[in-house]
Amino acid sequence: MTFSVVIPTYNEEKRLGACLAAVMGGTEVPDEIIVADGNSMDRTLEVAAGFGVRTVHNPKRHAAGGRNAGLAAAKGDVIVFLDADCVPDVNWLKEIKHAFLCEDIDGLGTYIEPAEPENKYEDFWGTLSLKVIMSFDEDPYYVTRKKLNEAFITASCAYSKKLLLELGGFSDWFANNAEDIDLCWRALDAGARLKYEPRAKIKAHSPTDLKGIKKKGYRNGVSSSKLQKVYGKFFNIDFKNYKRLGKSCCNMLRGEKDAYLYVIEILWHLMGKYAGSFKAGVINL
Protein backbone atom coordinates (compact mmCIF):
# COMPACT_ATOMS: atom_id res chain seq x y z
CA MET A 1 0.00 0.00 0.00
CA THR A 2 1.42 3.38 -1.04
CA PHE A 3 0.76 6.81 0.47
CA SER A 4 0.65 10.22 -1.23
CA VAL A 5 0.58 13.47 0.75
CA VAL A 6 -1.34 16.29 -0.96
CA ILE A 7 -0.88 19.89 0.22
CA PRO A 8 -2.99 22.64 -1.41
CA THR A 9 -1.33 26.07 -1.32
CA TYR A 10 -1.94 29.70 -2.05
CA ASN A 11 0.67 32.23 -0.88
CA GLU A 12 2.04 29.90 1.81
CA GLU A 13 5.75 30.79 1.70
CA LYS A 14 5.71 31.62 5.43
CA ARG A 15 4.55 28.20 6.66
CA LEU A 16 5.18 25.71 3.84
CA GLY A 17 8.85 25.11 4.62
CA ALA A 18 8.18 24.00 8.20
CA CYS A 19 5.34 21.77 6.97
CA LEU A 20 7.46 20.01 4.34
CA ALA A 21 10.44 19.66 6.67
CA ALA A 22 8.24 17.94 9.25
CA VAL A 23 6.70 15.57 6.68
CA MET A 24 10.10 14.62 5.28
CA GLY A 25 11.64 14.34 8.72
CA GLY A 26 9.09 11.92 10.13
CA THR A 27 9.77 8.35 11.21
CA GLU A 28 7.85 7.32 8.06
CA VAL A 29 7.99 9.29 4.82
CA PRO A 30 5.33 9.27 2.09
CA ASP A 31 5.87 7.69 -1.30
CA GLU A 32 5.28 11.13 -2.81
CA ILE A 33 4.45 14.68 -1.76
CA ILE A 34 2.35 16.84 -4.07
CA VAL A 35 1.93 20.59 -3.64
CA ALA A 36 -1.17 21.76 -5.54
CA ASP A 37 -0.75 25.50 -5.99
CA GLY A 38 -3.48 27.96 -6.88
CA ASN A 39 -1.41 30.67 -8.61
CA SER A 40 0.55 31.87 -5.59
CA MET A 41 2.03 35.34 -5.95
CA ASP A 42 4.76 34.87 -3.35
CA ARG A 43 7.64 32.38 -3.08
CA THR A 44 5.49 29.31 -2.39
CA LEU A 45 6.64 27.45 -5.49
CA GLU A 46 10.28 28.31 -4.78
CA VAL A 47 9.95 26.86 -1.29
CA ALA A 48 8.39 23.69 -2.71
CA ALA A 49 11.16 23.41 -5.32
CA GLY A 50 13.77 23.75 -2.59
CA PHE A 51 12.43 20.55 -1.02
CA GLY A 52 12.29 18.76 -4.36
CA VAL A 53 8.59 17.93 -4.10
CA ARG A 54 6.23 17.63 -7.03
CA THR A 55 4.00 20.61 -7.81
CA VAL A 56 0.78 20.70 -9.82
CA HIS A 57 -1.35 23.63 -10.93
CA ASN A 58 -4.73 24.34 -9.37
CA PRO A 59 -6.54 26.60 -11.88
CA LYS A 60 -9.65 26.82 -9.69
CA ARG A 61 -7.59 28.31 -6.83
CA HIS A 62 -9.95 27.18 -4.09
CA ALA A 63 -9.23 24.41 -1.57
CA ALA A 64 -11.52 21.82 -3.18
CA GLY A 65 -9.86 22.40 -6.54
CA GLY A 66 -6.40 22.07 -5.04
CA ARG A 67 -7.15 18.78 -3.38
CA ASN A 68 -8.80 17.46 -6.54
CA ALA A 69 -5.77 18.51 -8.60
CA GLY A 70 -3.53 16.68 -6.15
CA LEU A 71 -5.79 13.63 -6.19
CA ALA A 72 -5.72 13.52 -10.00
CA ALA A 73 -1.92 13.54 -9.99
CA ALA A 74 -1.37 11.22 -7.04
CA LYS A 75 -0.22 7.63 -7.51
CA GLY A 76 -0.77 6.42 -3.96
CA ASP A 77 -3.40 3.97 -2.76
CA VAL A 78 -4.07 6.31 0.16
CA ILE A 79 -4.26 10.08 -0.21
CA VAL A 80 -3.20 11.99 2.90
CA PHE A 81 -4.34 15.59 2.99
CA LEU A 82 -2.39 18.20 4.91
CA ASP A 83 -2.61 21.99 5.05
CA ALA A 84 0.49 24.05 4.38
CA ASP A 85 0.23 25.88 7.71
CA CYS A 86 0.33 22.65 9.72
CA VAL A 87 3.28 20.85 11.29
CA PRO A 88 2.83 17.08 11.72
CA ASP A 89 4.24 15.13 14.62
CA VAL A 90 7.25 12.92 13.90
CA ASN A 91 5.03 9.81 14.02
CA TRP A 92 2.06 11.35 12.16
CA LEU A 93 2.41 9.36 8.95
CA LYS A 94 3.56 6.25 10.80
CA GLU A 95 0.27 6.17 12.71
CA ILE A 96 -1.76 6.82 9.55
CA LYS A 97 0.01 3.99 7.75
CA HIS A 98 -0.45 1.64 10.69
CA ALA A 99 -4.20 2.28 10.76
CA PHE A 100 -4.69 1.60 7.04
CA LEU A 101 -2.40 -1.43 7.00
CA CYS A 102 -3.84 -3.07 10.10
CA GLU A 103 -7.54 -2.25 9.80
CA ASP A 104 -10.23 -2.36 7.14
CA ILE A 105 -10.89 1.38 6.90
CA ASP A 106 -11.62 3.82 4.10
CA GLY A 107 -10.74 7.06 5.87
CA LEU A 108 -8.90 8.38 8.89
CA GLY A 109 -9.12 11.60 10.88
CA THR A 110 -6.32 12.76 13.14
CA TYR A 111 -5.73 14.80 16.27
CA ILE A 112 -5.30 18.50 15.55
CA GLU A 113 -4.15 21.00 18.15
CA PRO A 114 -3.22 24.69 17.97
CA ALA A 115 0.39 25.48 17.18
CA GLU A 116 2.33 27.75 19.51
CA PRO A 117 0.60 31.11 18.91
CA GLU A 118 2.47 34.00 17.39
CA ASN A 119 0.20 36.58 19.02
CA LYS A 120 -3.18 37.04 20.71
CA TYR A 121 -5.08 36.72 17.43
CA GLU A 122 -3.62 33.31 16.65
CA ASP A 123 -4.18 32.21 20.24
CA PHE A 124 -7.82 33.30 20.05
CA TRP A 125 -8.65 31.57 16.77
CA GLY A 126 -6.67 28.42 17.51
CA THR A 127 -8.55 27.94 20.77
CA LEU A 128 -11.95 28.78 19.30
CA SER A 129 -11.67 26.66 16.16
CA LEU A 130 -9.86 23.60 17.49
CA LYS A 131 -11.06 23.41 21.11
CA VAL A 132 -14.57 24.90 21.00
CA ILE A 133 -16.04 24.50 17.48
CA MET A 134 -14.26 21.21 16.79
CA SER A 135 -13.17 18.65 19.38
CA PHE A 136 -10.42 16.07 19.28
CA ASP A 137 -10.71 13.24 21.79
CA GLU A 138 -7.81 11.44 23.40
CA ASP A 139 -9.28 8.04 22.51
CA PRO A 140 -9.85 6.52 19.04
CA TYR A 141 -13.35 5.82 17.75
CA TYR A 142 -15.22 5.00 14.55
CA VAL A 143 -17.20 7.84 12.99
CA THR A 144 -20.77 6.81 12.22
CA ARG A 145 -22.77 10.04 12.57
CA LYS A 146 -22.86 13.24 10.55
CA LYS A 147 -21.82 15.53 13.39
CA LEU A 148 -19.84 18.70 12.80
CA ASN A 149 -17.30 18.13 15.55
CA GLU A 150 -16.63 14.55 14.43
CA ALA A 151 -16.19 15.31 10.72
CA PHE A 152 -12.71 14.98 9.23
CA ILE A 153 -11.17 18.32 8.35
CA THR A 154 -8.52 18.30 5.68
CA ALA A 155 -5.95 20.13 7.75
CA SER A 156 -5.02 16.49 8.39
CA CYS A 157 -6.90 13.40 7.26
CA ALA A 158 -6.58 10.50 4.83
CA TYR A 159 -8.84 8.54 2.49
CA SER A 160 -8.34 5.63 0.17
CA LYS A 161 -7.95 6.80 -3.40
CA LYS A 162 -10.60 4.29 -4.44
CA LEU A 163 -13.19 5.92 -2.18
CA LEU A 164 -12.26 9.44 -3.27
CA LEU A 165 -12.69 8.51 -6.93
CA GLU A 166 -16.01 6.81 -6.22
CA LEU A 167 -17.22 9.99 -4.47
CA GLY A 168 -16.01 12.19 -7.32
CA GLY A 169 -13.53 14.02 -5.10
CA PHE A 170 -14.28 17.30 -3.37
CA SER A 171 -17.24 19.44 -4.41
CA ASP A 172 -16.36 22.56 -6.39
CA TRP A 173 -19.64 24.08 -5.21
CA PHE A 174 -18.44 24.01 -1.59
CA ALA A 175 -15.07 25.42 -2.78
CA ASN A 176 -13.46 26.86 0.40
CA ASN A 177 -16.52 26.40 2.59
CA ALA A 178 -16.88 23.07 4.42
CA GLU A 179 -15.73 21.09 1.38
CA ASP A 180 -14.00 18.68 3.76
CA ILE A 181 -17.05 18.18 5.97
CA ASP A 182 -19.21 17.57 2.89
CA LEU A 183 -16.75 14.93 1.67
CA CYS A 184 -16.74 13.20 5.06
CA TRP A 185 -20.52 13.12 5.22
CA ARG A 186 -20.83 11.85 1.65
CA ALA A 187 -18.36 9.10 2.58
CA LEU A 188 -20.61 8.11 5.48
CA ASP A 189 -23.65 8.10 3.20
CA ALA A 190 -21.71 5.78 0.86
CA GLY A 191 -21.12 3.32 3.70
CA ALA A 192 -17.42 4.09 4.17
CA ARG A 193 -15.69 2.88 7.32
CA LEU A 194 -14.12 5.92 8.97
CA LYS A 195 -11.90 6.04 12.05
CA TYR A 196 -10.52 8.81 14.23
CA GLU A 197 -6.99 8.11 15.46
CA PRO A 198 -5.54 10.55 18.03
CA ARG A 199 -2.05 9.04 17.90
CA ALA A 200 -1.64 10.71 14.50
CA LYS A 201 -1.10 14.33 15.49
CA ILE A 202 -0.45 17.71 13.94
CA LYS A 203 -0.19 21.31 15.14
CA ALA A 204 -2.13 23.84 13.08
CA HIS A 205 -1.45 27.54 12.74
CA SER A 206 -4.23 30.13 12.71
CA PRO A 207 -4.73 33.71 11.48
CA THR A 208 -2.34 36.18 13.07
CA ASP A 209 -4.35 39.36 12.52
CA LEU A 210 -7.87 40.71 12.84
CA LYS A 211 -8.47 40.53 9.09
CA GLY A 212 -7.80 36.80 9.17
CA ILE A 213 -10.25 36.27 12.04
CA LYS A 214 -12.96 38.16 10.15
CA LYS A 215 -12.29 36.08 7.03
CA LYS A 216 -12.44 32.79 8.93
CA GLY A 217 -15.61 33.78 10.77
CA TYR A 218 -17.28 34.80 7.49
CA ARG A 219 -16.22 31.57 5.77
CA ASN A 220 -17.63 29.50 8.63
CA GLY A 221 -20.93 31.34 8.26
CA VAL A 222 -21.06 30.65 4.52
CA SER A 223 -20.14 27.02 5.24
CA SER A 224 -23.08 26.73 7.62
CA SER A 225 -25.50 27.84 4.93
CA LYS A 226 -24.04 25.55 2.29
CA LEU A 227 -24.20 22.54 4.62
CA GLN A 228 -27.80 23.45 5.44
CA LYS A 229 -28.65 23.52 1.73
CA VAL A 230 -27.39 19.96 1.22
CA TYR A 231 -28.03 18.31 4.58
CA GLY A 232 -30.60 20.43 6.43
CA LYS A 233 -33.95 22.13 6.07
CA PHE A 234 -34.86 25.26 4.16
CA PHE A 235 -35.20 27.38 7.32
CA ASN A 236 -32.93 27.42 10.35
CA ILE A 237 -32.23 29.87 13.14
CA ASP A 238 -29.46 29.28 15.63
CA PHE A 239 -30.35 31.21 18.77
CA LYS A 240 -27.05 30.22 20.38
CA ASN A 241 -25.18 32.64 18.13
CA TYR A 242 -27.34 35.56 19.25
CA LYS A 243 -27.01 34.58 22.90
CA ARG A 244 -23.24 34.37 22.44
CA LEU A 245 -23.26 37.80 20.81
CA GLY A 246 -25.22 39.36 23.66
CA LYS A 247 -22.99 37.77 26.28
CA SER A 248 -19.83 38.84 24.45
CA CYS A 249 -21.10 42.43 24.15
CA CYS A 250 -21.73 42.49 27.90
CA ASN A 251 -18.27 41.08 28.54
CA MET A 252 -16.76 43.74 26.29
CA LEU A 253 -18.57 46.49 28.20
CA ARG A 254 -17.19 45.04 31.42
CA GLY A 255 -13.72 45.27 29.96
CA GLU A 256 -13.00 41.55 29.83
CA LYS A 257 -9.84 40.63 27.96
CA ASP A 258 -10.32 39.92 24.24
CA ALA A 259 -14.12 40.01 24.52
CA TYR A 260 -14.20 42.26 21.47
CA LEU A 261 -12.66 39.46 19.42
CA TYR A 262 -15.65 37.24 20.17
CA VAL A 263 -18.00 40.06 19.16
CA ILE A 264 -16.15 40.57 15.87
CA GLU A 265 -16.01 36.83 15.13
CA ILE A 266 -19.74 36.34 15.78
CA LEU A 267 -20.72 39.36 13.69
CA TRP A 268 -18.66 38.20 10.71
CA HIS A 269 -19.97 34.66 11.17
CA LEU A 270 -23.54 35.96 11.02
CA MET A 271 -22.77 38.03 7.93
CA GLY A 272 -21.40 34.88 6.33
CA LYS A 273 -24.57 32.98 7.21
CA TYR A 274 -26.75 35.68 5.66
CA ALA A 275 -24.64 35.93 2.50
CA GLY A 276 -24.44 32.14 2.30
CA SER A 277 -28.21 31.93 2.62
CA PHE A 278 -28.62 34.13 -0.44
CA LYS A 279 -26.10 32.10 -2.45
CA ALA A 280 -27.44 28.70 -1.39
CA GLY A 281 -31.14 29.53 -1.55
CA VAL A 282 -31.94 28.84 2.10
CA ILE A 283 -32.77 30.90 5.17
CA ASN A 284 -30.03 30.42 7.73
CA LEU A 285 -30.12 32.96 10.56
Phi, psi and omega in degrees: 000130182249155188231127176248133175260126180246126182236107175284142182223153167203109182054057184246028182299331184292321188251339189299321182300314179295323178297309182294321179298320180291319179298314184283344179260009181285168179294335172234138179246148181289162176289334174201154174236128181239123173261117180258105189259136181259057177065050178300144180254004177250209184265023182306311183293328176294319177298314179300316180297326180296335178264357177071023181269161180283139176239144175230157183271136175247092184294339182277342172071340179273170187297318179300317179296322178295317180290325176292322177295319177294319178299317181297328182270340188288145179255351185288158174284331178238132179255119181255119181264138182214139176273151186291340180263021180245149179237108181286151174295158183300332181257013183306303183288328177302316181289323177296314178300314182301318181296315182287327181282332186257348182228159178270083181234158179251341182204155183218131172255153185237172177282130180232125179232158180295140173287165176304120187289143178280329180201187185293331180291317178292322177298315180299307185289323178300317179293314182297312187284324188255351179238344180248302181292309176257163177219142183231104184291162177275346183246146179288156175199164176265135182272122182233350184240150178273078178247139183303313186281001175250353181290148178282126174256142192280010166303328176193107175195172182214145176223154172292143179298324180302313180296315181301319179291322178297325181278349182080021178072201181277150182280123175296332180295321177288329174055255179258009189241096176063026177297331179283322178293318176302316180298316180299317182289326175293326177297318177297317179298331180276000178086017181292149177263113186243138181231144171258128183234104184287347179287342172270114190233148170221162170247132184246134175277162183229173178304145182247013176212171183294324178301318180295322178295317178300315182297316179294317179299317179297315180300319179297324177294315177299318179302318179302317181290321179293318178296322177298319181301318186271324189242354185241203180261171181296321184243135176208139172228127182256098183294338181298324179297321182285326174294318178297321180295314179298316179296319181292324177296318177297317179297323179294319179294331178278356177081022179291143185301130174062013178299328181296332178293323177294320178299313180297315181299315182294318180298316179289328175297316180294320177299322177296320178298317182293314178296320178295326177299316180297316182291322186270346180078039176227174173245109183231102186251000000 
